[in-house]
Amino acid sequence: MNGTKIPQDTRRVLFYFQQATDLGHSESQMISGYLYKVGAWDLKPDPLKAAELFVCASMTNPSDEIV
């Protein structure tokens, strides 16, 4: 996500996080939830979307720690 030695492309990062989230990858759901919570990059803060993603992450892999 740092774009070292290549141009940064936050839209592409968000696209791939969304794909992983849609496929049920719990870590991507957590990261996406955080990005929506704080409004990172091109996202506006959306606490409801963030909460939805956090819940999905906890249901996808309940053995993961949810902080």
Backbone torsions as a table, in degrees:
resi	resn	phi	psi	omega
1	MET	NA	-5.3	-179.0
2	ASN	-84.9	-18.8	-179.9
3	GLY	70.3	32.2	-180.0
4	THR	-67.7	125.3	177.6
5	LYS	66.6	6.1	173.3
6	ILE	-139.7	155.3	178.7
7	PRO	-64.4	139.7	176.3
8	GLN	-71.4	139.1	179.3
9	ASP	-139.9	86.1	-175.3
10	THR	-65.2	-31.6	178.2
11	ARG	-64.0	-38.5	178.5
12	ARG	-68.1	-39.3	177.4
13	VAL	-60.4	-47.9	179.8
14	LEU	-62.2	-38.2	178.2
15	PHE	-60.0	-47.3	-178.2
16	TYR	-71.7	-34.4	173.8
17	PHE	-63.0	-40.1	178.9
18	GLN	-63.9	-42.0	177.8
19	GLN	-60.9	-47.1	-179.8
20	ALA	-64.4	-38.7	177.8
21	THR	-62.3	-45.0	179.8
22	ASP	-63.3	-28.4	179.2
23	LEU	-85.4	0.6	174.6
24	GLY	89.2	19.5	178.3
25	HIS	-77.1	110.6	-170.9
26	SER	-64.2	-36.6	179.7
27	GLU	-66.3	-38.5	176.6
28	SER	-66.5	-35.5	176.8
29	GLN	-63.7	-40.7	178.7
30	MET	-65.9	-45.7	-179.4
31	ILE	-64.4	-44.3	178.5
32	SER	-61.9	-40.3	176.9
33	GLY	-59.7	-43.0	178.2
34	TYR	-63.9	-43.4	-179.8
35	LEU	-61.1	-39.0	176.7
36	TYR	-71.6	-34.0	-179.4
37	LYS	-63.8	-45.5	-175.8
38	VAL	-94.2	-12.9	-179.1
39	GLY	74.3	45.0	-177.5
40	ALA	-73.9	154.2	175.2
41	TRP	55.0	-122.3	-176.4
42	ASP	-90.4	5.6	-176.4
43	LEU	-93.5	140.1	169.8
44	LYS	-85.9	146.0	176.9
45	PRO	-55.9	133.1	179.9
46	ASP	-141.5	87.9	-175.7
47	PRO	-60.4	-33.1	179.9
48	LEU	-69.0	-42.9	177.2
49	LYS	-64.6	-40.2	178.4
50	ALA	-60.9	-46.5	-180.0
51	ALA	-62.4	-41.0	178.2
52	GLU	-59.7	-44.0	180.0
53	LEU	-67.7	-38.1	177.7
54	PHE	-63.8	-40.9	177.9
55	VAL	-64.4	-44.8	177.8
56	CYS	-58.6	-42.6	-179.8
57	ALA	-62.9	-40.9	-178.9
58	SER	-70.4	-29.5	179.0
59	MET	-82.2	-30.6	-179.5
60	THR	-67.4	-44.4	-178.2
61	ASN	-140.7	81.3	-174.6
62	PRO	-64.9	-13.0	178.9
63	SER	-80.0	-16.2	177.1
64	ASP	-70.4	147.0	174.5
65	GLU	-76.6	132.0	175.8
66	ILE	-107.6	117.7	-176.6
67	VAL	-100.7	NA	NA
